[in-house]
Amino acid sequence: MTVTTDTVSSNTVISARGLDLTFQTNDGPIHALKDINLDIGKGEFVSFIGPSGCGKTTFLRVIADLEAPTAGEVAVNGMTPAEARRNRAYGYVFQAAGLYPWRTIGGNIRLPLEIMGYSRQEQEERVARTLSLVDLDGFDRKYPWQLSGGMQQRASIARALAFDADILLMDEPFGALDEIVRDHLNEQLLALWARTEKTIGFVTHSIPEAVYLSTKIVVMSPRPGRITEIIESDLPRERPLDIRESQAFLEIAHRVREGLRAGHSYD
Amino acid sequence: MFRNLAPVLTVLAVLVVIWYGAAIVMNAPWAQDRAAKQGKTLGFSELVANTMSQERPRLPPPHQVGQELWKTTVEKKVTSKRSLVFHGWITLSATFWGFLLGTTLGLLMAVGIVYFRTLEMSLMPWAIVSQTIPIVALAPMIIVLLAALGIEERGVAKAIISAYLCYFPVLVGMVKGLRSPAAMQLDLLKTYSASGFEIFWKLRLPSSVPYLFTSLKVGIAAALVGTIVGELPTGAIRGLGARILIGDQFGNPIMIWSALFAAAILAGALVTIVGLLQKLALRKMGMAE
């Protein structure tokens, strides 16, 4: 463990206490989240991993105020999720890039800025700055269909970074991409995280991805969706791709796998 | 180009052949009656020649319709009461107003239905019912009603009847179009705390553009049909619908068919124009297929 409990609580950005969420569906209630307790410190990179239906995406959506919990409490920057959303506390990256086809890449990144009322000049500056953060300099006038899937997803990350949110919530952002592109984007994401010092919540179902990226890995299990294990990673923050062949990396990956297996033994 | 054209031309050729065949069969009895009264019998080639050139044929063959179209468009002055360009223009302008009115109505209703659940429950069933009433039955009532209100101008009645047919495809298409953004897109705007107006203006409306143009194509053709139907019972003497009616009353099938073809050509042209606008708009928006 690299971080002591004390520093976590003084720097806590996101905290969940006794969180419960039950969806009422036509097939009866679904217990999506059960008794979730978690603290995420400032500047942490936290991955949520688990099989489908474990509630990892739902938890991210609760933090973003896209779902309302049925019981328990969540605080984001010391506020309720709704207040945090209105205060533009986070940028959200979805599984699909979801760029507007009728807007250029620049226009897509400008979208949140227009809604949030930034001046024209400020918009231009921020578009240029965030495009270079994701290595898409000079692409602002291109349309989404002119970009590859990986580039589109980078543009959607730029869109989430365009305004000054300290938290970046990412819901399987690279899930639909092939492994080579994914490796590359993971590397870039780490570099971006180091440069911007944002707090990142990252949903994935890839063990190597979770271990490679995270300072903390939250292992979840389905029916009801719950946290089975929280693994603090002691890998250095500086991570070249070949760290994935190191002994330390493999050990953490092994612990994650064991955690996932333990969660499954219920059914 | 030829690959696209060949099937169309083949079908056209088949239709023309069938049409000529039908013209011979349908026009033959009259020719034989006449010959019988004069104590003559017609040979096959005489009979065919006769069916091709009757003054009031039951079914005018294509070339007669073509000749009439040519005479009443190119050879007549456009101000003449016998010019199809003149009558076409009357119909076209009423179609335009009906299209404008119907499209506006359809758009407003679609926005209302997408945003207010009560409107969806109350308005949508009536919109569907409105299209099950035959417009031919409704048109005279609209005219009588307007006359009772003191509006004698026929153009108004025609535009309303035209709009009545035209608003529905726009309504249905736009409800679908405005609802086309995926849940994820709406979630994204929620994370920005976007207002309802911003969601409409920045997401729903642009997403609906492809649907809008598809609806407009159906809508403008429906508006033209509506106008022509509106010209039938009004006792109108101007417009393509009036030409069809007059041709019927005076037993002049060539006039009916040429007016019919003029209407079809007009409809084709209108739909093509909307189609071109669609291409331009979608290319400009980066959404061209």
Interface residues (C-beta under 8 A of the other chain):
Chain A: A64 D65 L66 R85 R86 R88 Y90 G91 Y92 F94 Q95 A96 G98 Y100 P101 W102 R103 T104 L111 P112 E114 I115 M116 Y143 P144 W145
Chain B: A182 M184 Q185 D187 L188 L189 K190 T191 Y192 S193 A194 E198 K202 L203 P206 V209 M285 G286 M287
